[in-house]
Amino acid sequence: MTVRRILLVLATLTLSPALNAQAASTITAWTPPGPTTCSFSGWTTDEKPAIQVRAAASAQAAVAGSLPTTRGEGADPNIDYYSVTFDVTEARDGWLKIRNASDDKTGDEQSKPRPVYRGEGWIEAGDAQVGIQSARGYARPDAGSERLLDLGDDWLTERATLRGIVACQGDWLLLDYEMRNSKEFEPLAPKDRTRGRAWFRGVCSSSETTCDMRSVDK
């Protein structure tokens, strides 16, 4: 082996860790190229006073109805208002197709549920929430794929907020998230709130409590 070849080999060995680290850091979650079929239930966020339900997956589509939220003061201060729930059947271009919206959790002996649009329609993906009882986010809807996020023993729900539900595949959801709490559960400063996208399992459809389910991380 010539001196030049030896030097090239040594240089390659020296650079390999850096190159590999760079490659690992640039891995992104696979995003389906088209619409995906979904089968889960979620609830409304409280970022808006009301969420518009549109006839198609477009901000220019006709408004079919609306869903009330828990933002601000309710019509009756003596009523505990809950988030409206709904079923999600499709994800497409930043929109979710929903149906069977319900405010039945708000109703009791003294009050009635608020009026909601119960038919099919589309809401923006960022207007829906689910619980994620899992610490691990993956590059693909496959636990054998690259792990993009690992929060140890903490669930994503405990440490982050969802910014959008991008796609579905079986028991998996592709989520955009933003970290809000440190591993000590202290609020992160805005400059430290990293954002990411990954595939998660362990979907919980309850906004009031955790779901009784087997851990998907074991």
N, C-alpha and C positions, 0 to 999 in steps of 0.2 A: 504494500500500500504506500502510495506516495505521501510526502509531507503535506501537500496541498489537500489530498483527500482526507487525511487524518484531521486536519484543521476544520474542514467542512463538516465532518461527522461530529467533532466536539462542539462546533458552533450550533449544530442542529439540536444536540442533546441539551445544550445550555438554554436554547430558546424554547424548546418544547413545552415546559411547564407554563411559561407565559402565554404561549399560543393556545394551549389547551384551556387555560383559565379564561382567556379572552373569548374562546369559542363557547365555553359553558355560560359565560355571563350574557351572551347575546342570544341564547335560546329563548324563543317566544312560544306561547301557547298556540297550538293549531286552531285556526278558526274556520269552520265550515264555510264553503263558498256560497251557499244558498240558504233558504229557509230550513228550519229543523222542527220536527214534531216534538211537542212537549207533553208531559203528563204529571203535573204537580200543582199544588195550591200555594198561593202567596197572599200577601196583604198589602195595603196601601202605605206609602211613605207619608210623612207629615210635612214635606217641604212646600206644599202648596195648600191653599184653602180648599181646593177641590181639584179632582183629576178628570180631565176630559177623556171620554171614550169616543174614538173616531170610527167611521165606517170602513176605513182602509188604513194600511200602514203608512200614513203620510200626515204631516202637519197641515197639509192643505185639504185633507179629506173632510167630509161633512161630520159634524159632531152628532153622534147618536145618543149620547147621554152623558152623565157625569157620576162620579163617586165622591162622597164627602170624605174628609180626612179628620184627624184629631188636632190639626193646627189651630191655635188660637182658642178663644172661648166658645164653647158650644152654645146652642140656642137655649139650653136649660142648665144652669150651673149646678143643679142637684143631680144631674145624670152623669154617670161615668161613661164617656164615649170610648168605644173600641175601634180599632182599625177595621175597615171593610175587607172581607176576604173574597177570593175568587179563584177559579180554576184557570190554568194557563195551558193552551193547546198548541201554540206555535210561537216560534221566535223568528223574526225577519227584519233585517236592516235596522236594528235598534228599536224595534217595536215588539210587543207581546200581544198575541190574540187571547182574549179572555172571555169567560162566560160564567154564569151562575154567581154573580156578585151578591154578597149578603152582608147585612148589618145586624143580623139576628142576635149577635152577642151583646149589642147595646140594649136591646129590649128587655124589660122585666115587668113586674106587676104594676109599676107606676108609670112606665114609659113605653113608647113604641119605637121600633127601629126607624132610622132615617130613610127617606126615599132614596133608592139606588137604582141605577140602570142594570138590569139583570140579564139582558140579552148578550149576544156576541158582539165583539168590537175590539178595537186596538188601543192600547195605552203605550206611552213611552216606556222603554225598558228600565229607566231610572226611577219610575214611579212605583215599582214593585219591590217588595222585600220578601226574603225567606231567611230562615235560620240555617246556619251551616255548623253541624256538630262534628267537625273534622278539623284537624290541624294542618292537613296536607293538600297542597294544590299541585296539579300535574300538567305536563305539557300537552297531553292528550287524554281522552276519556279512557284511561288504562293505567292501573296502578303499577304496571311495569315500565311506564314511560318516565322521562326525566321529571324529577321532583323540583318544582319551581319555588315552592314555599313550604316550610316546615316550622310550625309554631310549637313544637314539642308536645306538651300536654294541654295546650290551650286551643280552644276552638276558634275558628275564624270569626264567628259571631261575637266572641268576647274581646277580640283585639282590633277588629276592623269594621268598617261600614261598607255596604255594597253600593256601587255606583251604577251598576247595570247588569242585567241578565242577558248575555249575548246569544247563547245557543244551548241546545239540549241534546243529549244522547243517552237514552235509557235512564239509569239512575244518576247520571252525571249532569252538572250544569257548568257552563263556561261563564265565569263571573269576572267583572271588573270590580276591583276593590281598592280601598284606601286604608292604610294602617292608621289607627287613631289612638291606640293605647300601647304603652311599653310592656315588656315582659313582667314588670312590677305592677301593671295595670294603672300606671300614671298616664294622664292625657299627654299626647305628643304635641309639641309646638307645631304650628302649621308648616314650618320649613322642614320638619322631620317626618312629615306624613307621606311616606312613599306609596306609590300606586303600582298596581300590577294586574295581570290577567292570567287566570289559570282555571283548570277543570277541577271541580270539587264534587264529592259525594256527601252523604250524611245530611240530606235536605230535611229540614223540619218546618212544617207548615203552621206551627203555633206561634203567635206573636206574644202570648202571655207567659208561657213556660217552656221548658225543654221537652223534647219528645223522648218517649221510652223506646229506645232502639239500641240494637247491638252496635258497638263501635266499629266504624269502617276502617279505623287506623290500626287495628290489631289483626 
